[in-house]
Amino acid sequence: MIKKIALLFLLLLTLLTCSPESSYLNNINISEIILPNDEGNNIELLLSNDYEYRYRYKNNDITLLIYKKDGISEIDEFYSKLNIERIISFENLYNRNSEDFPYITWHQNMRFNNIADVQYVDSFIFFAHDEKQLARLIYTSTSNYLIMIRIAAPVPELMYDVYFDIYQEVKDYFVPYEDPYSNEIIKSKNIMMWDRENDGMLRFGDDLINGLNESETARLWFANTEDFLERILFK
């Protein structure tokens, strides 16, 4: 009898800790988000329902997608539903003290990351859909909101120039593109390949995180994203 009661208690505890009502990355109830801007002032986002906000900060395009928890069951837009499902899965992982992140297309270097006492799920996107990118996709939640943040270098058509600068600074993460028909190495800056055999893209992200990446261009971009995350406030 005692064993049955104990098992029932454990089952109830599991249901409570994994339920949407008790899962969050940050145990706070928020009503506004305060963002930094280039003028040294703050932008105040007063929250009541779902919210989308975009602006430019330190030459990065910032996008915030904010979903009110008590209204997510009514959302049917595909991309929003995808964000919501991801964040809820991250909440459950965090509550289980697990870092067994699911595979998400184009995301890499995924990790829990605490910045300025805010818990995030943090990831990079460097390459997607045949386009070069420098982007951080970041997910977080409070007791009343689910939040996705994208911090990205702007103007995709200029990213070849940015990547060429990175390539010149740290060629170890890349391999030259060789024409399979002529065995000629093509030196155009528009054709650069990550060294996939040696996990070049993954190492590039790991080294950025750990301060070991020697690309000045990449380090400056990463420092600007860190500055943004250190200055954003949830209240």
Summary of the structure (lengths in Angstrom):
residues: 235
radius of gyration: 20.8
end to end distance: 47.2
largest distance: 77.4
contacts: 637
relative contact order: 0.15
helix: 37%
strand: 32%
